[in-house]
Amino acid sequence: MNLPDQGLLRHLVVVVLIKLALITALWWAFIRDARVSVDSSTMAAQVSRSTPPSHRPPPGETHGQ
């Protein structure tokens, strides 16, 4: 590596480390204590309701025309 490449590499490493530090600080300040309670019966009802129908076309409708 020549000198300009090393300077660019150093700059990129510093920028990535600063971004990681900022993301960690934001997570620590705002998200760390956030908790979501999940009720298993409510979740089961929600999942069963959101199950997609079969991918067959309705009767009488032709596919691909």
ABEGO torsion letter per residue (X at the ends): XBAAAAAAAAAAAAAAAAAAAAAAAAAAAAAAABBBBBBAAAAAAAAAAABBBBABBBBGBBBGX
